[in-house]
Amino acid sequence: MEQARKTDVIVTEGVTKVYEADGIPVNALNGIDLTIQSREFTALVGPSGSGKTTFLNVISGLDSPTEGKVWLAGQVLSEMSGNELSDFRRDNIGFIFQAYNLIPVLTVEENVEYIMLLAGVPKAERHERVIAMLETVGLTGVADRKPTQLSGGQQQRVAIARAMVSEPAIILADEPTANLDSKTGADLLEMMRHLNAETGMTFIFSTHDPMVMESATRLITLRDGRIDTDETR
């Protein structure tokens, strides 16, 4: 079987981000040039303050670079209006956060279907896709529960289901295993590797977790807002 052709899904050119702290400029990112292709399973690593989370925010359009350009799925993010960028992000990126970011008053099904609801997907299709995705992440039978009725590992599985159910091209995960015990983290990581292989979605992690680093097919180390090493294996 012929291997699927890879394409460039994220390209950054000279990306710099400068913040001000007490009136003093702080360079969070310093001229990053990077290309990430479809189907990659990439880990961004580095010490605290190296720029990992800032870089995720910039390549997703949650934050704007001070200098440089970001292309996502062939589109220049800085050329979009606020509404265009919001819609583009909704349709192309799934987010997995360390703190899960589930809506506590909604059921599991309502949390997972939320992005599809915003995109105008019909109710019957939303329900069918949510139930199928919950089965995929090992959560059959919990669709009517609230997040507070679930364990931390189950809540993170809901967050993964929510990120993936609309079939975005890119999944961005900021420390997704940080609040989990090692077995739960390993199980979720294995599940994401399987989904990456099966669906061809591109995964990009910001992480300190050695398990994520070992599982990644590409390991990018940031230091002082610059790429220190970039290893493909």
N, C-alpha and C positions, 0 to 999 in steps of 0.2 A: 504493500500500500504506500503510495507516494506521500511523503511528509508534507503537511500544509505549509504553504509559503509564508514566511514571516514578513511583516511590514513594520515600519516605524510608527509607533503609537504615541510616543512622547519624545520631543526634541527640545532641548534648551540650548540657547546661544548667549553666552556672556551674562548669565543670570546673576544679578547682585541684589542683595536686600540689606538696606541700612535702616536701623531703628535708632531712635533717640532715647537715651536713658539719663534722666536728670540733665538734659541739655547736651549730653555728650554722645556723638554718633557711634553706634556699635554695628560693625559689619557682621551680619548673621550669615550671609552668603557672599562669596567673593568670586564672581566670574565663572560660574559653572557651565561647562559645555558637556552635554550628555545626550545620548540616544538610547531609548529603551524600545525594544521590539515586541511585537505581539507574541503571546505564549510564554514570555519570560516569567520566572519565579524569582524575583530580585529582592534582596535584603539590603537596606541602607543601615549601616552601623557606624558607631563612633561614640566618643565620650559625650556626656551631657554638655550642651552648649555648642556641639559641633555643627548644628544646622539641620539635623534630620527632619524634625517636625516642620520647621520653616520651609524646607524644600518641598515636603509633601503638600503644604498649604499653597505654595506658589504654583506647583505643576498642576494642581487641581483647580486653580482659579479662586480659591478661598482667600488668597492674598495676592497682591500684585508685586512684581519685582520693581525695585528702584531703577534698575537698568537691565537691559537684555530682553529677550523674547522667549516665549513658550509656545510651542505648537503641540496641540493635543488632537489626535485623530485627524491631522492635516489642517487644523484650524488655528489661527493665531489668536490666543485668548485676549490679548490687549485690544484687538480690533472689534470685540463684541460689546454691545450695550449690556447693562446690568441684567435685564430680562433675558436677553439672548444667552448670556453666560450661564444664568441660572438654569434655563431650559437645557442647554448643551450639557451642563454638568449632570443634571438629572438623568439625561438619556445615555450618557457615556461612562459615568463613573459610579462605582459602588464604594461606600465608605464603611470601614469597620474601625470602631474606636475602642480605646482601652477601657473606657467607662460604660461601654455598651450603648448609651444614649437612646434607650428605649423610652417610649412614652408610657408612663405608669398607669394612666387611666384607660389605655387601650388594651384590648386582648392581644394575644400573640398574633392571631390572623390579621387583626387591624394594623399592628405594627409592621408586619411583613408586607402587607399590600399597599402601604401608604404611598410609596413612590409611584406605583402603578395607578393609584387613584388620582394623583396629581397629573399623571400623563394621560388620563382619560380612557384607560383600559376598561372595557365593559365588566360589570360585576361578576358574571358567570365565569369569564376567563380569569379574572383576578383570583377567585376562589379556587379554581382548578389548579392554577399555577402555584398558589400558596400551599395547598395541601401536598402537591408533588414535591415542592422544595422542602417542606418540613419533613417529609419522609426521607429525602436525600440527606438531611443533616441529623437524622436520628431523633426527630421530635414528633413522631406520629402520635396523635391523641391529645396534644396540648393546645390546640388552636384556640380554645375558648378560655384559657387561663390568662391571668394578668402576670406581668413580669415579676411582681413580688412573690408569686407562688412558685417561682422557679429557682433553681440553684444558679450560682454564678456561671458554671459551665453551660447550663441550658440557656441562660440569657445571652451568652456570647454566641451560641448556635443560632438563636433567633436573629441576632445582629448580622451574622453571616448570611442567613437566609434572606434577610431584608436587602442586604447589599447585592445578592446575586440573582434574586427572583426576576428582576427586569432585564437580565442578561446584558449588563453593560460590557463594554470592551475592556475596561480597566477596573481592578479592585485595589484601593489604597487602604492599607491597614496600619494604624499607628499603635504600636505596642499591644497587639491583640491578645497576647498570652500573659501579659504582665500580672493580671489579677487572678490567674488560675493556678491550680496545683499542677504539678509536672505531668501527671497522667492525663488529666483533662486537656492540658495544653498540647501534649503529644498527639492525642486523639484528634483534636481539632486541626492541628497542622497536617496530619495525614489526610484528613478529609479534604482540606484545601488543596493539597498536592494532587489528590485524585480528581477534584473538580477542575483544576488547572489543566490536567492532562486530557480530561474528557471534553471540556467545553472550549479550550483554547483561550480562555480569558487570561489577561496579563495581571499578575499579582506583584505589588510593590509594598514591602514591609519596612516600617521604621522600627528597629528592635534592639534590645540588649540581650535577647534570649539566645543562648548557644544552640538550642534545638532548632530555632528558625534559621540561624546562620548555617548550620550543618545541612539543612534541608534545601536551602536556596541553590539555584543553578547559577546565580550571579551574585557576587558579594561586593558591594561598593562601600568603601570606608570614607567617611567625611571627617575632616579635621580642620578646625578654625574656618568653617564655611567653604572649604575647598575639597575636591576629590583627592584623597591621599593614595588610595589603591582601588583598582577595578579588576576583579578576578572573575572569569567565567569558567565553570567546570561542569 
